[in-house]
């Protein structure tokens, strides 16, 4: 299966029945992380677990993790542009799927080379190792 470069987020969810139709609930973390804007319209792809539905509409077993994995690893070197400043004054960069990297000491608009020092499910921290790369 080919995954589009435009993919913003990936999560598991259940389809629930309402009076007027069906609902797929978006995890709160996707809105909090800034990946999804509740006021916007998106294309949605529904993929059965394991690639094909099983009998009775139930999903087959899957080898896909229940949560998307962070797109960075500790010790990884990245070149990023600081897009925002966080509440604590740290630089904020975004990489694949809108994943946030906090860069202490970086300024808005700077392009920096960083080393990832800490990785969490919804953000990472990176230290500047070279400023203003070209």
N, CA, C and O atoms as CSV, one atom per row, in Angstrom:
chain,resi,resn,atom,element,x,y,z
A,1,UNK,N,N,0.842,-1.169,0.000
A,1,UNK,CA,C,0.000,0.000,0.000
A,1,UNK,C,C,0.892,1.238,0.000
A,1,UNK,O,O,1.870,1.298,0.744
A,2,UNK,N,N,0.564,2.211,-0.818
A,2,UNK,CA,C,1.315,3.459,-0.880
A,2,UNK,C,C,0.664,4.489,0.025
A,2,UNK,O,O,-0.555,4.660,0.006
A,3,UNK,N,N,1.481,5.178,0.822
A,3,UNK,CA,C,0.995,6.203,1.735
A,3,UNK,C,C,1.351,7.570,1.160
A,3,UNK,O,O,2.499,7.809,0.786
A,4,UNK,N,N,0.381,8.454,1.092
A,4,UNK,CA,C,0.573,9.797,0.553
A,4,UNK,C,C,1.490,10.626,1.450
A,4,UNK,O,O,1.463,10.480,2.672
A,5,UNK,N,N,2.302,11.496,0.845
A,5,UNK,CA,C,3.134,12.427,1.599
A,5,UNK,C,C,2.281,13.460,2.327
A,5,UNK,O,O,2.772,14.154,3.217
A,6,UNK,N,N,1.005,13.566,1.954
A,6,UNK,CA,C,0.093,14.524,2.570
A,6,UNK,C,C,-0.546,13.988,3.852
A,6,UNK,O,O,-1.363,14.678,4.462
A,7,UNK,N,N,-0.189,12.769,4.273
A,7,UNK,CA,C,-0.748,12.170,5.479
A,7,UNK,C,C,-0.442,13.048,6.685
A,7,UNK,O,O,0.723,13.339,6.955
A,8,UNK,N,N,-1.468,13.472,7.411
A,8,UNK,CA,C,-1.287,14.324,8.586
A,8,UNK,C,C,-1.214,13.526,9.876
A,8,UNK,O,O,-0.442,13.862,10.774
A,9,UNK,N,N,-2.008,12.477,9.972
A,9,UNK,CA,C,-1.993,11.670,11.179
A,9,UNK,C,C,-2.515,10.279,10.851
A,9,UNK,O,O,-3.148,10.053,9.820
A,10,UNK,N,N,-2.229,9.355,11.761
A,10,UNK,CA,C,-2.653,7.976,11.597
A,10,UNK,C,C,-3.043,7.469,12.968
A,10,UNK,O,O,-2.263,7.582,13.914
A,11,UNK,N,N,-4.242,6.911,13.095
A,11,UNK,CA,C,-4.695,6.413,14.380
A,11,UNK,C,C,-5.713,5.309,14.154
A,11,UNK,O,O,-6.292,5.193,13.074
A,12,UNK,N,N,-5.925,4.504,15.177
A,12,UNK,CA,C,-6.979,3.502,15.159
A,12,UNK,C,C,-8.223,4.113,15.760
A,12,UNK,O,O,-8.132,4.894,16.707
A,13,UNK,N,N,-9.371,3.776,15.235
A,13,UNK,CA,C,-10.612,4.283,15.775
A,13,UNK,C,C,-11.751,3.351,15.446
A,13,UNK,O,O,-11.663,2.532,14.532
A,14,UNK,N,N,-12.810,3.483,16.194
A,14,UNK,CA,C,-14.003,2.694,15.952
A,14,UNK,C,C,-15.031,3.550,15.249
A,14,UNK,O,O,-15.089,4.765,15.440
A,15,UNK,N,N,-15.839,2.903,14.433
A,15,UNK,CA,C,-16.956,3.569,13.792
A,15,UNK,C,C,-18.166,3.350,14.690
A,15,UNK,O,O,-18.521,2.211,14.993
A,16,UNK,N,N,-18.803,4.447,15.119
A,16,UNK,CA,C,-19.992,4.329,15.959
A,16,UNK,C,C,-21.214,4.801,15.194
A,16,UNK,O,O,-21.118,5.632,14.291
A,17,UNK,N,N,-22.343,4.269,15.563
A,17,UNK,CA,C,-23.610,4.605,14.904
A,17,UNK,C,C,-24.264,5.772,15.630
A,17,UNK,O,O,-24.312,5.808,16.860
A,18,UNK,N,N,-24.770,6.732,14.843
A,18,UNK,CA,C,-25.558,7.832,15.390
A,18,UNK,C,C,-26.929,7.782,14.729
A,18,UNK,O,O,-27.186,6.934,13.875
A,19,UNK,N,N,-27.794,8.682,15.123
A,19,UNK,CA,C,-29.141,8.735,14.547
A,19,UNK,C,C,-29.103,9.039,13.050
A,19,UNK,O,O,-29.917,8.525,12.283
A,20,UNK,N,N,-28.146,9.883,12.643
A,20,UNK,CA,C,-28.078,10.329,11.246
A,20,UNK,C,C,-27.022,9.622,10.402
A,20,UNK,O,O,-26.939,9.878,9.200
A,21,UNK,N,N,-26.223,8.754,10.982
A,21,UNK,CA,C,-25.166,8.127,10.201
A,21,UNK,C,C,-24.157,7.438,11.090
A,21,UNK,O,O,-24.514,6.750,12.047
A,22,UNK,N,N,-22.881,7.633,10.761
A,22,UNK,CA,C,-21.795,6.975,11.478
A,22,UNK,C,C,-20.716,8.001,11.786
A,22,UNK,O,O,-20.569,8.992,11.070
A,23,UNK,N,N,-19.959,7.759,12.860
A,23,UNK,CA,C,-18.933,8.702,13.301
A,23,UNK,C,C,-17.631,7.957,13.552
A,23,UNK,O,O,-17.616,6.893,14.170
A,24,UNK,N,N,-16.526,8.540,13.057
A,24,UNK,CA,C,-15.188,8.076,13.409
A,24,UNK,C,C,-14.605,9.167,14.293
A,24,UNK,O,O,-14.444,10.307,13.857
A,25,UNK,N,N,-14.288,8.818,15.535
A,25,UNK,CA,C,-13.814,9.812,16.487
A,25,UNK,C,C,-12.312,10.050,16.310
A,25,UNK,O,O,-11.533,9.103,16.205
A,26,UNK,N,N,-11.919,11.325,16.280
A,26,UNK,CA,C,-10.516,11.730,16.170
A,26,UNK,C,C,-9.950,11.820,17.587
A,26,UNK,O,O,-10.556,12.468,18.441
A,27,UNK,N,N,-8.805,11.187,17.862
A,27,UNK,CA,C,-8.212,11.310,19.198
A,27,UNK,C,C,-7.896,12.771,19.533
A,27,UNK,O,O,-7.423,13.527,18.684
A,28,UNK,N,N,-8.161,13.146,20.763
A,28,UNK,CA,C,-7.949,14.522,21.224
A,28,UNK,C,C,-6.523,14.994,20.986
A,28,UNK,O,O,-6.304,16.166,20.681
A,29,UNK,N,N,-5.544,14.094,21.120
A,29,UNK,CA,C,-4.133,14.475,20.963
A,29,UNK,C,C,-3.838,15.022,19.567
A,29,UNK,O,O,-2.943,15.854,19.417
A,30,UNK,N,N,-4.570,14.576,18.543
A,30,UNK,CA,C,-4.329,15.051,17.181
A,30,UNK,C,C,-4.715,16.518,17.044
A,30,UNK,O,O,-4.084,17.255,16.286
A,31,UNK,N,N,-5.746,16.949,17.770
A,31,UNK,CA,C,-6.143,18.367,17.763
A,31,UNK,C,C,-5.184,19.164,18.638
A,31,UNK,O,O,-4.744,20.247,18.253
A,32,UNK,N,N,-4.858,18.629,19.819
A,32,UNK,CA,C,-3.952,19.333,20.736
A,32,UNK,C,C,-2.577,19.550,20.128
A,32,UNK,O,O,-1.954,20.583,20.372
A,33,UNK,N,N,-2.090,18.593,19.339
A,33,UNK,CA,C,-0.768,18.701,18.722
A,33,UNK,C,C,-0.770,19.621,17.509
A,33,UNK,O,O,0.285,19.901,16.939
A,34,UNK,N,N,-1.942,20.090,17.113
A,34,UNK,CA,C,-2.022,20.980,15.966
A,34,UNK,C,C,-2.061,20.269,14.631
A,34,UNK,O,O,-1.997,20.918,13.588
A,35,UNK,N,N,-2.164,18.941,14.639
A,35,UNK,CA,C,-2.222,18.190,13.391
A,35,UNK,C,C,-3.568,18.387,12.709
A,35,UNK,O,O,-3.636,18.530,11.488
A,36,UNK,N,N,-4.638,18.393,13.499
A,36,UNK,CA,C,-5.996,18.497,12.980
A,36,UNK,C,C,-6.650,19.763,13.515
A,36,UNK,O,O,-6.569,20.052,14.709
A,37,UNK,N,N,-7.292,20.512,12.641
A,37,UNK,CA,C,-8.055,21.699,13.013
A,37,UNK,C,C,-9.534,21.327,12.931
A,37,UNK,O,O,-10.016,20.993,11.849
A,38,UNK,N,N,-10.267,21.377,14.043
A,38,UNK,CA,C,-11.662,20.948,14.019
A,38,UNK,C,C,-12.558,21.773,13.088
A,38,UNK,O,O,-13.670,21.350,12.773
A,39,UNK,N,N,-12.094,22.923,12.654
A,39,UNK,CA,C,-12.887,23.768,11.764
A,39,UNK,C,C,-12.618,23.487,10.293
A,39,UNK,O,O,-13.247,24.099,9.429
A,40,UNK,N,N,-11.699,22.575,9.986
A,40,UNK,CA,C,-11.317,22.287,8.602
A,40,UNK,C,C,-11.963,21.003,8.105
A,40,UNK,O,O,-12.503,20.220,8.886
A,41,UNK,N,N,-11.900,20.801,6.794
A,41,UNK,CA,C,-12.430,19.599,6.157
A,41,UNK,C,C,-11.250,18.770,5.667
A,41,UNK,O,O,-10.298,19.320,5.114
A,42,UNK,N,N,-11.301,17.447,5.863
A,42,UNK,CA,C,-10.212,16.547,5.503
A,42,UNK,C,C,-10.736,15.370,4.694
A,42,UNK,O,O,-11.915,15.024,4.772
A,43,UNK,N,N,-9.843,14.755,3.914
A,43,UNK,CA,C,-10.144,13.475,3.283
A,43,UNK,C,C,-9.798,12.401,4.298
A,43,UNK,O,O,-8.798,12.511,5.008
A,44,UNK,N,N,-10.610,11.373,4.369
A,44,UNK,CA,C,-10.406,10.302,5.332
A,44,UNK,C,C,-10.321,8.986,4.581
A,44,UNK,O,O,-11.130,8.716,3.693
A,45,UNK,N,N,-9.343,8.169,4.938
A,45,UNK,CA,C,-9.219,6.831,4.367
A,45,UNK,C,C,-9.505,5.831,5.481
A,45,UNK,O,O,-9.002,5.974,6.596
A,46,UNK,N,N,-10.298,4.839,5.182
A,46,UNK,CA,C,-10.602,3.793,6.144
A,46,UNK,C,C,-9.891,2.531,5.675
A,46,UNK,O,O,-10.121,2.064,4.559
A,47,UNK,N,N,-9.032,1.980,6.521
A,47,UNK,CA,C,-8.264,0.791,6.168
A,47,UNK,C,C,-8.559,-0.270,7.213
A,47,UNK,O,O,-8.380,-0.033,8.408
A,48,UNK,N,N,-9.008,-1.436,6.774
A,48,UNK,CA,C,-9.295,-2.515,7.712
A,48,UNK,C,C,-8.006,-3.010,8.329
A,48,UNK,O,O,-6.967,-3.020,7.669
A,49,UNK,N,N,-8.056,-3.418,9.572
A,49,UNK,CA,C,-6.882,-3.998,10.223
A,49,UNK,C,C,-6.462,-5.231,9.454
A,49,UNK,O,O,-7.311,-6.024,9.046
A,50,UNK,N,N,-5.180,-5.406,9.250
A,50,UNK,CA,C,-4.678,-6.560,8.542
A,50,UNK,C,C,-4.928,-6.487,7.052
A,50,UNK,O,O,-4.627,-7.435,6.326
A,51,UNK,N,N,-5.479,-5.367,6.580
A,51,UNK,CA,C,-5.653,-5.156,5.150
A,51,UNK,C,C,-6.955,-5.631,4.567
A,51,UNK,O,O,-7.288,-5.250,3.445
A,52,UNK,N,N,-7.734,-6.472,5.297
A,52,UNK,CA,C,-9.017,-6.917,4.763
A,52,UNK,C,C,-9.965,-7.203,5.912
A,52,UNK,O,O,-9.546,-7.702,6.956
A,53,UNK,N,N,-11.253,-6.887,5.727
A,53,UNK,CA,C,-12.209,-7.147,6.799
A,53,UNK,C,C,-12.440,-8.645,6.952
A,53,UNK,O,O,-12.370,-9.396,5.980
A,54,UNK,N,N,-12.716,-9.070,8.176
A,54,UNK,CA,C,-13.038,-10.471,8.401
A,54,UNK,C,C,-14.548,-10.641,8.373
A,54,UNK,O,O,-15.276,-9.667,8.180
A,55,UNK,N,N,-15.024,-11.853,8.563
A,55,UNK,CA,C,-16.455,-12.122,8.511
A,55,UNK,C,C,-17.180,-11.334,9.583
A,55,UNK,O,O,-16.635,-11.082,10.658
A,56,UNK,N,N,-18.416,-10.943,9.288
A,56,UNK,CA,C,-19.236,-10.230,10.249
A,56,UNK,C,C,-18.849,-8.776,10.428
A,56,UNK,O,O,-19.317,-8.126,11.363
A,57,UNK,N,N,-18.001,-8.250,9.550
A,57,UNK,CA,C,-17.625,-6.843,9.641
A,57,UNK,C,C,-16.563,-6.555,10.678
A,57,UNK,O,O,-16.121,-5.413,10.802
A,58,UNK,N,N,-16.141,-7.566,11.429
A,58,UNK,CA,C,-15.091,-7.360,12.422
A,58,UNK,C,C,-13.746,-7.233,11.729
A,58,UNK,O,O,-13.550,-7.778,10.643
A,59,UNK,N,N,-12.825,-6.522,12.347
A,59,UNK,CA,C,-11.493,-6.341,11.774
A,59,UNK,C,C,-10.631,-7.558,12.021
A,59,UNK,O,O,-10.744,-8.206,13.061
A,60,UNK,N,N,-9.770,-7.872,11.070
A,60,UNK,CA,C,-8.814,-8.969,11.219
A,60,UNK,C,C,-7.660,-8.500,12.100
A,60,UNK,O,O,-7.514,-7.301,12.338
A,61,UNK,N,N,-6.840,-9.430,12.584
A,61,UNK,CA,C,-5.651,-9.079,13.365
A,61,UNK,C,C,-4.740,-8.173,12.548
A,61,UNK,O,O,-4.744,-8.220,11.318
A,62,UNK,N,N,-3.969,-7.360,13.233
A,62,UNK,CA,C,-3.093,-6.423,12.552
A,62,UNK,C,C,-1.690,-6.476,13.137
A,62,UNK,O,O,-1.499,-6.853,14.293
A,63,UNK,N,N,-0.721,-6.096,12.329
A,63,UNK,CA,C,0.641,-5.956,12.821
A,63,UNK,C,C,1.013,-4.482,12.923
A,63,UNK,O,O,2.143,-4.146,13.277
A,64,UNK,N,N,0.059,-3.602,12.613
A,64,UNK,CA,C,0.292,-2.161,12.692
A,64,UNK,C,C,0.173,-1.738,14.155
A,64,UNK,O,O,-0.788,-2.123,14.821
A,65,UNK,N,N,1.134,-0.946,14.681
A,65,UNK,CA,C,1.033,-0.506,16.066
A,65,UNK,C,C,-0.238,0.308,16.271
A,65,UNK,O,O,-0.698,0.970,15.340
A,66,UNK,N,N,-0.819,0.274,17.476
A,66,UNK,CA,C,-2.052,0.997,17.735
A,66,UNK,C,C,-1.840,2.509,17.699
A,66,UNK,O,O,-2.785,3.255,17.438
A,67,UNK,N,N,-0.651,2.960,17.949
A,67,UNK,CA,C,-0.324,4.388,17.893
A,67,UNK,C,C,0.739,4.595,16.821
A,67,UNK,O,O,1.635,3.764,16.673
A,68,UNK,N,N,0.653,5.696,16.068
A,68,UNK,CA,C,1.732,5.957,15.121
A,68,UNK,C,C,3.035,6.180,15.886
A,68,UNK,O,O,3.044,6.778,16.962
A,69,UNK,N,N,4.111,5.700,15.323
A,69,UNK,CA,C,5.414,5.847,15.960
A,69,UNK,C,C,5.995,7.219,15.648
A,69,UNK,O,O,5.765,7.748,14.560
A,70,UNK,N,N,6.749,7.813,16.586
A,70,UNK,CA,C,7.380,9.105,16.305
A,70,UNK,C,C,8.287,8.994,15.076
A,70,UNK,O,O,8.938,7.967,14.879
A,71,UNK,N,N,8.334,10.046,14.248
A,71,UNK,CA,C,9.141,9.999,13.034
A,71,UNK,C,C,10.625,10.289,13.260
A,71,UNK,O,O,11.385,10.411,12.300
A,72,UNK,N,N,11.040,10.399,14.528
A,72,UNK,CA,C,12.448,10.664,14.857
A,72,UNK,C,C,12.906,9.687,15.932
A,72,UNK,O,O,12.089,9.072,16.618
A,73,UNK,N,N,14.232,9.552,16.070
A,73,UNK,CA,C,14.810,8.697,17.098
A,73,UNK,C,C,15.867,9.475,17.866
A,73,UNK,O,O,16.468,10.409,17.336
A,74,UNK,N,N,16.093,9.088,19.115
A,74,UNK,CA,C,17.155,9.717,19.903
A,74,UNK,C,C,18.484,9.575,19.189
A,74,UNK,O,O,18.806,8.511,18.660
A,75,UNK,N,N,19.262,10.664,19.178
A,75,UNK,CA,C,20.567,10.655,18.528
A,75,UNK,C,C,20.516,11.022,17.048
A,75,UNK,O,O,21.559,11.253,16.435
A,76,UNK,N,N,19.329,11.079,16.470
A,76,UNK,CA,C,19.184,11.417,15.054
A,76,UNK,C,C,19.516,12.894,14.841
A,76,UNK,O,O,19.199,13.743,15.674
A,77,UNK,N,N,20.159,13.180,13.711
A,77,UNK,CA,C,20.482,14.561,13.329
A,77,UNK,C,C,19.443,15.015,12.316
A,77,UNK,O,O,19.148,14.298,11.361
A,78,UNK,N,N,18.884,16.209,12.523
A,78,UNK,CA,C,17.878,16.772,11.628
A,78,UNK,C,C,18.214,18.223,11.321
A,78,UNK,O,O,18.826,18.923,12.128
A,79,UNK,N,N,17.802,18.655,10.143
A,79,UNK,CA,C,17.859,20.064,9.752
A,79,UNK,C,C,16.421,20.561,9.783
A,79,UNK,O,O,15.569,20.034,9.067
A,80,UNK,N,N,16.140,21.573,10.606
A,80,UNK,CA,C,14.768,22.049,10.767
A,80,UNK,C,C,14.712,23.572,10.717
A,80,UNK,O,O,15.714,24.260,10.915
A,81,UNK,N,N,13.526,24.069,10.451
A,81,UNK,CA,C,13.272,25.509,10.518
A,81,UNK,C,C,12.325,25.755,11.679
A,81,UNK,O,O,11.311,25.071,11.820
A,82,UNK,N,N,12.659,26.735,12.509
A,82,UNK,CA,C,11.836,27.059,13.671
A,82,UNK,C,C,10.627,27.854,13.181
A,82,UNK,O,O,10.761,28.961,12.660
A,83,UNK,N,N,9.443,27.262,13.360
A,83,UNK,CA,C,8.201,27.833,12.836
A,83,UNK,C,C,7.423,28.627,13.869
A,83,UNK,O,O,6.556,29.430,13.523
A,84,UNK,N,N,7.732,28.401,15.139
A,84,UNK,CA,C,6.926,29.005,16.190
A,84,UNK,C,C,7.756,29.064,17.465
A,84,UNK,O,O,8.821,28.452,17.553
A,85,UNK,N,N,7.264,29.800,18.446
A,85,UNK,CA,C,7.893,29.858,19.760
A,85,UNK,C,C,6.864,29.352,20.770
A,85,UNK,O,O,5.725,29.819,20.791
A,86,UNK,N,N,7.273,28.393,21.609
A,86,UNK,CA,C,6.365,27.818,22.603
A,86,UNK,C,C,6.148,28.740,23.788
A,86,UNK,O,O,6.784,29.788,23.899
A,87,UNK,N,N,5.252,28.346,24.664
A,87,UNK,CA,C,4.902,29.134,25.848
A,87,UNK,C,C,6.098,29.369,26.769
A,87,UNK,O,O,6.153,30.375,27.476
A,88,UNK,N,N,7.057,28.437,26.758
A,88,UNK,CA,C,8.242,28.569,27.605
A,88,UNK,C,C,9.371,29.315,26.895
A,88,UNK,O,O,10.455,29.468,27.458
A,89,UNK,N,N,9.129,29.786,25.651
A,89,UNK,CA,C,10.138,30.527,24.903
A,89,UNK,C,C,11.037,29.659,24.037
A,89,UNK,O,O,11.971,30.165,23.416
A,90,UNK,N,N,10.769,28.360,23.987
A,90,UNK,CA,C,11.574,27.451,23.168
A,90,UNK,C,C,11.109,27.478,21.715
A,90,UNK,O,O,9.938,27.735,21.434
A,91,UNK,N,N,12.036,27.210,20.796
A,91,UNK,CA,C,11.689,27.110,19.389
A,91,UNK,C,C,10.873,25.850,19.123
A,91,UNK,O,O,11.061,24.825,19.778
A,92,UNK,N,N,9.970,25.940,18.159
A,92,UNK,CA,C,9.132,24.811,17.772
A,92,UNK,C,C,9.327,24.550,16.286
A,92,UNK,O,O,9.150,25.444,15.458
A,93,UNK,N,N,9.691,23.318,15.958
A,93,UNK,CA,C,9.795,22.892,14.561
A,93,UNK,C,C,8.803,21.755,14.372
A,93,UNK,O,O,8.487,21.034,15.319
A,94,UNK,N,N,8.313,21.594,13.151
A,94,UNK,CA,C,7.410,20.483,12.848
A,94,UNK,C,C,7.994,19.679,11.704
A,94,UNK,O,O,8.506,20.235,10.732
A,95,UNK,N,N,7.910,18.362,11.833
A,95,UNK,CA,C,8.409,17.470,10.790
A,95,UNK,C,C,7.250,16.603,10.301
A,95,UNK,O,O,6.106,17.056,10.331
A,96,UNK,N,N,7.499,15.402,9.863
A,96,UNK,CA,C,6.474,14.542,9.285
A,96,UNK,C,C,5.218,14.480,10.145
A,96,UNK,O,O,5.291,14.393,11.371
A,97,UNK,N,N,4.057,14.529,9.477
A,97,UNK,CA,C,2.736,14.428,10.109
A,97,UNK,C,C,2.507,15.503,11.170
A,97,UNK,O,O,1.665,15.329,12.051
A,98,UNK,N,N,3.244,16.612,11.096
A,98,UNK,CA,C,3.071,17.691,12.061
A,98,UNK,C,C,3.697,17.413,13.413
A,98,UNK,O,O,3.437,18.132,14.378
A,99,UNK,N,N,4.528,16.366,13.497
A,99,UNK,CA,C,5.187,15.996,14.753
A,99,UNK,C,C,6.059,17.155,15.220
A,99,UNK,O,O,6.821,17.721,14.436
A,100,UNK,N,N,5.945,17.506,16.495
A,100,UNK,CA,C,6.609,18.680,17.069
A,100,UNK,C,C,7.975,18.318,17.640
A,100,UNK,O,O,8.136,17.311,18.329
A,101,UNK,N,N,8.962,19.174,17.332
A,101,UNK,CA,C,10.284,19.080,17.966
A,101,UNK,C,C,10.531,20.410,18.676
A,101,UNK,O,O,10.512,21.476,18.060
A,102,UNK,N,N,10.763,20.321,19.975
A,102,UNK,CA,C,11.053,21.506,20.787
A,102,UNK,C,C,12.566,21.718,20.760
A,102,UNK,O,O,13.343,20.800,21.022
A,103,UNK,N,N,12.968,22.961,20.435
A,103,UNK,CA,C,14.393,23.272,20.309
A,103,UNK,C,C,14.717,24.452,21.234
A,103,UNK,O,O,14.563,25.607,20.836
A,104,UNK,N,N,15.166,24.168,22.474
A,104,UNK,CA,C,15.482,25.246,23.412
A,104,UNK,C,C,16.541,26.189,22.851
A,104,UNK,O,O,17.527,25.756,22.255
A,105,UNK,N,N,16.318,27.484,23.053
A,105,UNK,CA,C,17.287,28.487,22.635
A,105,UNK,C,C,17.198,28.904,21.180
A,105,UNK,O,O,17.890,29.838,20.775
A,106,UNK,N,N,16.377,28.251,20.385
A,106,UNK,CA,C,16.252,28.610,18.960
A,106,UNK,C,C,15.239,29.739,18.799
A,106,UNK,O,O,14.288,29.857,19.572
A,107,UNK,N,N,15.463,30.555,17.789
A,107,UNK,CA,C,14.605,31.715,17.528
A,107,UNK,C,C,13.710,31.469,16.316
A,107,UNK,O,O,14.056,30.692,15.426
A,108,UNK,N,N,12.572,32.128,16.289
A,108,UNK,CA,C,11.615,32.047,15.181
A,108,UNK,C,C,12.310,32.344,13.853
A,108,UNK,O,O,13.025,33.338,13.729
A,109,UNK,N,N,12.096,31.472,12.859
A,109,UNK,CA,C,12.657,31.669,11.527
A,109,UNK,C,C,14.050,31.115,11.332
A,109,UNK,O,O,14.524,31.037,10.199
A,110,UNK,N,N,14.727,30.722,12.414
A,110,UNK,CA,C,16.068,30.145,12.293
A,110,UNK,C,C,16.001,28.785,11.621
A,110,UNK,O,O,15.049,28.027,11.809
A,111,UNK,N,N,17.025,28.490,10.836
A,111,UNK,CA,C,17.210,27.151,10.262
A,111,UNK,C,C,18.411,26.567,10.977
A,111,UNK,O,O,19.514,27.107,10.897
A,112,UNK,N,N,18.196,25.459,11.679
A,112,UNK,CA,C,19.248,24.905,12.525
A,112,UNK,C,C,19.417,23.405,12.312
A,112,UNK,O,O,18.494,22.698,11.907
A,113,UNK,N,N,20.626,22.953,12.600
A,113,UNK,CA,C,20.933,21.520,12.610
A,113,UNK,C,C,20.815,21.098,14.068
A,113,UNK,O,O,21.431,21.706,14.943
A,114,UNK,N,N,20.022,20.055,14.335
A,114,UNK,CA,C,19.795,19.632,15.708
A,114,UNK,C,C,20.088,18.140,15.885
A,114,UNK,O,O,20.087,17.366,14.928
A,115,UNK,N,N,20.336,17.773,17.121
A,115,UNK,CA,C,20.413,16.362,17.492
A,115,UNK,C,C,19.245,16.080,18.426
A,115,UNK,O,O,19.045,16.790,19.411
A,116,UNK,N,N,18.479,15.046,18.115
A,116,UNK,CA,C,17.329,14.673,18.931
A,116,UNK,C,C,17.848,14.055,20.234
A,116,UNK,O,O,18.602,13.082,20.211
A,117,UNK,N,N,17.435,14.635,21.372
A,117,UNK,CA,C,17.923,14.173,22.672
A,117,UNK,C,C,16.859,13.440,23.477
A,117,UNK,O,O,17.188,12.688,24.395
A,118,UNK,N,N,15.597,13.649,23.147
A,118,UNK,CA,C,14.506,13.009,23.885
A,118,UNK,C,C,13.339,12.804,22.934
A,118,UNK,O,O,13.010,13.697,22.153
A,119,UNK,N,N,12.713,11.640,22.992
A,119,UNK,CA,C,11.575,11.343,22.113
A,119,UNK,C,C,10.406,10.856,22.950
A,119,UNK,O,O,10.535,9.916,23.734
A,120,UNK,N,N,9.268,11.505,22.774
A,120,UNK,CA,C,8.004,11.103,23.398
A,120,UNK,C,C,7.022,10.785,22.272
A,120,UNK,O,O,7.320,11.020,21.101
A,121,UNK,N,N,5.858,10.252,22.624
A,121,UNK,CA,C,4.893,9.870,21.588
A,121,UNK,C,C,4.389,11.063,20.782
A,121,UNK,O,O,4.109,10.920,19.592
A,122,UNK,N,N,4.265,12.241,21.406
A,122,UNK,CA,C,3.693,13.379,20.694
A,122,UNK,C,C,4.647,14.560,20.498
A,122,UNK,O,O,4.252,15.575,19.923
A,123,UNK,N,N,5.893,14.447,20.963
A,123,UNK,CA,C,6.880,15.495,20.716
A,123,UNK,C,C,8.277,14.962,20.987
A,123,UNK,O,O,8.447,13.907,21.598
A,124,UNK,N,N,9.269,15.702,20.525
A,124,UNK,CA,C,10.667,15.383,20.804
A,124,UNK,C,C,11.377,16.661,21.207
A,124,UNK,O,O,10.851,17.759,21.021
A,125,UNK,N,N,12.571,16.516,21.758
A,125,UNK,CA,C,13.409,17.661,22.107
A,125,UNK,C,C,14.717,17.496,21.340
A,125,UNK,O,O,15.274,16.401,21.259
A,126,UNK,N,N,15.194,18.607,20.780
A,126,UNK,CA,C,16.450,18.577,20.047
A,126,UNK,C,C,17.353,19.722,20.458
A,126,UNK,O,O,16.882,20.833,20.700
A,127,UNK,N,N,18.654,19.457,20.538
A,127,UNK,CA,C,19.637,20.488,20.863
A,127,UNK,C,C,20.289,20.993,19.581
A,127,UNK,O,O,20.621,20.204,18.696
A,128,UNK,N,N,20.471,22.306,19.484
A,128,UNK,CA,C,21.114,22.918,18.325
A,128,UNK,C,C,22.588,22.516,18.305
A,128,UNK,O,O,23.292,22.658,19.304
A,129,UNK,N,N,23.048,22.012,17.154
A,129,UNK,CA,C,24.474,21.709,17.012
A,129,UNK,C,C,25.120,22.565,15.922
A,129,UNK,O,O,26.345,22.622,15.812
A,130,UNK,N,N,24.279,23.235,15.112
A,130,UNK,CA,C,24.781,24.179,14.111
A,130,UNK,C,C,23.661,25.161,13.781
A,130,UNK,O,O,22.529,24.760,13.511
A,131,UNK,N,N,23.992,26.453,13.807
A,131,UNK,CA,C,22.993,27.476,13.532
A,131,UNK,C,C,23.068,27.954,12.093
A,131,UNK,O,O,24.121,27.917,11.457
A,132,UNK,N,N,21.935,28.399,11.602
A,132,UNK,CA,C,21.822,29.027,10.270
A,132,UNK,C,C,22.556,28.266,9.181
A,132,UNK,O,O,23.458,28.812,8.547
A,133,UNK,N,N,22.185,27.023,8.957
A,133,UNK,CA,C,22.768,26.251,7.856
A,133,UNK,C,C,22.161,26.724,6.538
A,133,UNK,O,O,21.095,27.339,6.533
A,134,UNK,N,N,22.808,26.452,5.459
A,134,UNK,CA,C,22.293,26.808,4.114
A,134,UNK,C,C,22.135,25.578,3.289
A,134,UNK,O,O,21.717,25.660,2.134
